[in-house]
C-alpha cells in the first residue's frame, strides 16, 4: 500500500483483495491487528468497518485479536529458538532472492 493508511483505505484494499480472490464474506472468520487506532477504533477502525460489512452481508461476527503481532515479537525474544529461526530465515531469504519465475 502506498499513501495513507487510514482505516477506510485499508478496508478498501481488503475488500478489493477479497473480491479479486473470489472469496465469499461468509468465510471471513477473524481479523488480527497490531492495536493501532486506525485498526481498533470503535466506530471507524478497520475492525468496526469489517464487522459492519459482515453485518450487511448477514454473516456471523468475526473474531478480532489485538496486539497479537507484538505478543509474537515479545515471545520470540524470550524463547530461544535461534536454531529454528536461522533455518526459517535462510529459507525465506533463498525464496525471496530468486523471485517469481513465470513459464509460458
Buried (B, 14 or more C-beta within 10 A) or exposed (E): EEEEEBBEBBBEEBBEEBEEEEEEBEEBEEBBBEEBEBBBBEEBBBBBBBBEBBEEEEBEEBEBEBBEEEEEEEEEEEEEEEEEEEEEEEEEEEEEEEEEEEEE
